[in-house]
Amino acid sequence: MTTREAPDARLSAQGMALAEFMALDGKVELIDGQVIQHMPNPSGHSILIRIVRMLLENFLRGRGLYEVFSETTFVIPGREHQSNWVTGARIPDVMLLEAGQLRAWMASNPDYWRLPFPVIPDLVVEVLSENDTYSAVTHKVEVYLADGVKRVWLVDPQNKRITVHSIDGDTPRTLKGDDALTDNLLDGFSTTPDAVFAALG
Protein backbone atom coordinates (compact mmCIF):
# COMPACT_ATOMS: atom_id res chain seq x y z
CA MET A 1 0.00 0.00 0.00
CA THR A 2 2.43 2.64 -1.22
CA THR A 3 0.44 5.71 -2.25
CA ARG A 4 0.48 9.49 -2.14
CA GLU A 5 -1.98 12.18 -3.13
CA ALA A 6 -1.18 13.58 -6.55
CA PRO A 7 -0.67 17.37 -6.39
CA ASP A 8 -3.47 19.62 -7.64
CA ALA A 9 -5.59 16.64 -8.60
CA ARG A 10 -8.75 17.04 -6.50
CA LEU A 11 -11.99 15.88 -8.06
CA SER A 12 -15.61 16.38 -7.19
CA ALA A 13 -17.13 13.70 -4.98
CA GLN A 14 -19.21 12.70 -8.01
CA GLY A 15 -16.18 11.23 -9.77
CA MET A 16 -15.24 11.57 -13.41
CA ALA A 17 -15.89 10.17 -16.88
CA LEU A 18 -14.36 6.76 -17.52
CA ALA A 19 -12.46 8.06 -20.57
CA GLU A 20 -10.97 10.86 -18.48
CA PHE A 21 -9.96 8.40 -15.77
CA MET A 22 -8.29 6.09 -18.31
CA ALA A 23 -6.29 9.06 -19.65
CA LEU A 24 -4.69 9.78 -16.26
CA ASP A 25 -0.94 9.19 -16.07
CA GLY A 26 0.34 6.21 -14.14
CA LYS A 27 -1.44 3.91 -11.71
CA VAL A 28 -3.94 5.98 -9.74
CA GLU A 29 -6.85 5.52 -7.38
CA LEU A 30 -9.84 7.82 -6.90
CA ILE A 31 -10.78 8.09 -3.23
CA ASP A 32 -12.96 10.78 -1.67
CA GLY A 33 -12.61 13.07 -4.65
CA GLN A 34 -8.82 12.80 -4.76
CA VAL A 35 -6.43 11.24 -7.23
CA ILE A 36 -4.05 9.00 -5.28
CA GLN A 37 -0.84 8.04 -7.04
CA HIS A 38 0.75 4.62 -6.52
CA MET A 39 4.43 4.73 -5.68
CA PRO A 40 6.98 2.14 -6.87
CA ASN A 41 7.11 -0.90 -4.58
CA PRO A 42 10.29 -1.95 -2.78
CA SER A 43 11.33 -5.53 -3.47
CA GLY A 44 10.10 -6.99 -0.16
CA HIS A 45 6.65 -5.50 -0.76
CA SER A 46 6.47 -7.08 -4.21
CA ILE A 47 7.69 -10.44 -2.91
CA LEU A 48 4.92 -10.52 -0.30
CA ILE A 49 2.31 -9.65 -2.93
CA ARG A 50 3.61 -12.55 -5.02
CA ILE A 51 3.56 -14.94 -2.04
CA VAL A 52 -0.04 -14.10 -1.15
CA ARG A 53 -1.17 -14.30 -4.76
CA MET A 54 0.47 -17.71 -5.22
CA LEU A 55 -1.09 -19.06 -2.00
CA LEU A 56 -4.53 -18.03 -3.19
CA GLU A 57 -4.02 -19.19 -6.77
CA ASN A 58 -2.75 -22.60 -5.63
CA PHE A 59 -5.78 -23.04 -3.39
CA LEU A 60 -8.31 -21.84 -5.97
CA ARG A 61 -6.91 -23.71 -8.98
CA GLY A 62 -9.66 -25.81 -10.59
CA ARG A 63 -12.39 -24.62 -8.21
CA GLY A 64 -13.90 -21.97 -10.51
CA LEU A 65 -14.85 -19.71 -7.58
CA TYR A 66 -12.61 -16.70 -7.96
CA GLU A 67 -10.02 -15.13 -10.22
CA VAL A 68 -6.93 -13.67 -8.51
CA PHE A 69 -5.38 -10.37 -9.62
CA SER A 70 -2.56 -8.29 -8.20
CA GLU A 71 -2.06 -4.52 -8.46
CA THR A 72 -5.04 -4.27 -10.83
CA THR A 73 -7.68 -1.54 -10.96
CA PHE A 74 -11.32 -2.00 -10.12
CA VAL A 75 -13.74 0.91 -10.37
CA ILE A 76 -16.94 1.95 -8.65
CA PRO A 77 -19.43 2.75 -11.42
CA GLY A 78 -21.71 5.77 -11.38
CA ARG A 79 -25.38 5.94 -10.53
CA GLU A 80 -27.41 3.03 -11.92
CA HIS A 81 -24.12 1.33 -12.83
CA GLN A 82 -23.28 3.83 -15.58
CA SER A 83 -20.47 2.20 -17.54
CA ASN A 84 -19.08 5.55 -18.72
CA TRP A 85 -18.68 7.11 -15.26
CA VAL A 86 -16.37 6.33 -12.34
CA THR A 87 -17.09 7.45 -8.78
CA GLY A 88 -14.05 5.68 -7.34
CA ALA A 89 -11.11 3.51 -8.32
CA ARG A 90 -8.95 1.22 -6.23
CA ILE A 91 -5.78 -0.82 -6.84
CA PRO A 92 -5.47 -3.52 -4.17
CA ASP A 93 -2.18 -5.37 -3.85
CA VAL A 94 -4.19 -8.60 -4.35
CA MET A 95 -7.90 -9.11 -4.98
CA LEU A 96 -10.36 -11.92 -5.61
CA LEU A 97 -13.11 -11.33 -8.16
CA GLU A 98 -16.07 -13.70 -8.24
CA ALA A 99 -15.56 -15.78 -11.40
CA GLY A 100 -19.17 -15.90 -12.60
CA GLN A 101 -19.66 -12.15 -12.24
CA LEU A 102 -16.36 -11.53 -14.01
CA ARG A 103 -17.25 -13.83 -16.92
CA ALA A 104 -20.69 -12.19 -17.31
CA TRP A 105 -19.12 -8.73 -17.53
CA MET A 106 -16.50 -9.90 -20.04
CA ALA A 107 -19.15 -11.58 -22.20
CA SER A 108 -21.21 -8.37 -22.34
CA ASN A 109 -18.19 -6.14 -23.11
CA PRO A 110 -16.24 -7.33 -26.17
CA ASP A 111 -13.61 -4.61 -25.57
CA TYR A 112 -13.23 -5.56 -21.89
CA TRP A 113 -9.46 -5.84 -22.27
CA ARG A 114 -9.26 -2.03 -22.58
CA LEU A 115 -11.32 -1.32 -19.43
CA PRO A 116 -10.83 -1.52 -15.66
CA PHE A 117 -12.90 -4.11 -13.81
CA PRO A 118 -16.29 -2.71 -12.67
CA VAL A 119 -16.55 -5.65 -10.26
CA ILE A 120 -16.24 -5.26 -6.47
CA PRO A 121 -13.83 -7.87 -5.08
CA ASP A 122 -14.97 -10.21 -2.35
CA LEU A 123 -11.49 -10.10 -0.81
CA VAL A 124 -8.65 -7.61 -1.00
CA VAL A 125 -5.18 -7.94 0.49
CA GLU A 126 -2.99 -4.95 1.26
CA VAL A 127 0.69 -5.28 2.16
CA LEU A 128 1.61 -2.47 4.53
CA SER A 129 4.62 -0.25 3.93
CA GLU A 130 6.88 1.46 6.45
CA ASN A 131 5.45 4.87 5.53
CA ASP A 132 1.79 3.86 6.02
CA THR A 133 0.16 5.72 8.89
CA TYR A 134 -2.48 4.19 11.16
CA SER A 135 -5.08 6.75 10.05
CA ALA A 136 -4.39 6.17 6.35
CA VAL A 137 -4.61 2.38 6.71
CA THR A 138 -7.80 2.60 8.79
CA HIS A 139 -9.40 4.89 6.23
CA LYS A 140 -8.41 2.61 3.35
CA VAL A 141 -10.07 -0.35 5.10
CA GLU A 142 -13.22 1.71 5.72
CA VAL A 143 -13.33 2.68 2.04
CA TYR A 144 -13.03 -0.92 0.89
CA LEU A 145 -15.79 -2.11 3.23
CA ALA A 146 -18.03 0.80 2.17
CA ASP A 147 -17.44 -0.24 -1.46
CA GLY A 148 -18.87 -3.67 -0.63
CA VAL A 149 -15.62 -5.63 -0.26
CA LYS A 150 -16.46 -8.51 2.09
CA ARG A 151 -13.02 -9.05 3.56
CA VAL A 152 -9.78 -7.06 3.86
CA TRP A 153 -6.51 -8.72 4.90
CA LEU A 154 -3.76 -6.36 6.05
CA VAL A 155 -0.34 -8.00 5.80
CA ASP A 156 2.14 -6.26 8.10
CA PRO A 157 5.75 -7.34 7.40
CA GLN A 158 7.26 -5.05 10.05
CA ASN A 159 5.33 -6.75 12.87
CA LYS A 160 4.87 -10.09 11.06
CA ARG A 161 1.13 -10.18 11.57
CA ILE A 162 -2.03 -10.27 9.46
CA THR A 163 -5.22 -8.46 10.45
CA VAL A 164 -8.58 -9.47 8.98
CA HIS A 165 -11.40 -6.92 8.65
CA SER A 166 -14.92 -7.99 7.72
CA ILE A 167 -17.90 -6.18 6.21
CA ASP A 168 -20.22 -7.80 8.75
CA GLY A 169 -18.81 -5.61 11.52
CA ASP A 170 -16.98 -8.31 13.44
CA THR A 171 -14.04 -7.17 15.55
CA PRO A 172 -10.88 -7.31 13.39
CA ARG A 173 -8.78 -10.45 13.99
CA THR A 174 -5.03 -9.98 14.30
CA LEU A 175 -3.00 -13.14 13.67
CA LYS A 176 0.68 -13.85 14.25
CA GLY A 177 3.06 -16.79 14.44
CA ASP A 178 1.25 -20.07 13.82
CA ASP A 179 -2.27 -18.65 14.25
CA ALA A 180 -4.49 -20.13 11.54
CA LEU A 181 -5.61 -17.73 8.81
CA THR A 182 -8.88 -19.14 7.51
CA ASP A 183 -11.86 -17.49 5.85
CA ASN A 184 -15.37 -18.74 5.16
CA LEU A 185 -15.12 -17.15 1.70
CA LEU A 186 -12.48 -19.81 0.97
CA ASP A 187 -13.80 -23.06 2.40
CA GLY A 188 -10.81 -25.24 3.28
CA PHE A 189 -8.13 -22.56 2.89
CA SER A 190 -5.65 -22.24 5.75
CA THR A 191 -2.24 -20.69 6.21
CA THR A 192 -0.36 -18.87 8.98
CA PRO A 193 1.53 -15.59 9.25
CA ASP A 194 4.74 -17.60 9.79
CA ALA A 195 4.18 -19.38 6.46
CA VAL A 196 3.46 -16.13 4.65
CA PHE A 197 6.53 -14.31 5.99
CA ALA A 198 8.93 -17.27 5.86
CA ALA A 199 9.99 -16.55 2.28
CA LEU A 200 11.27 -13.12 3.29
CA GLY A 201 14.00 -14.71 5.42
Buried (B, 14 or more C-beta within 10 A) or exposed (E): BBBEEBEEBEBEEEBBEBEEBBEBEEBBBBBEBBBBBBBEBEEBBBBBBBBBBBBBBEBBEEEEBBBBBBBBBBBBBBEEEBBEBBBBBBBBBBBBBBBEBBEEBBEEEEEBEEBBBBBBBBBBBBBBBEEBEEEEBEEBBEBBBEBEBBBBBBBBBEEBBBBBBBBEEEEEBBBBEEBEBBBEBBEEBEBBBEEBBEEEE
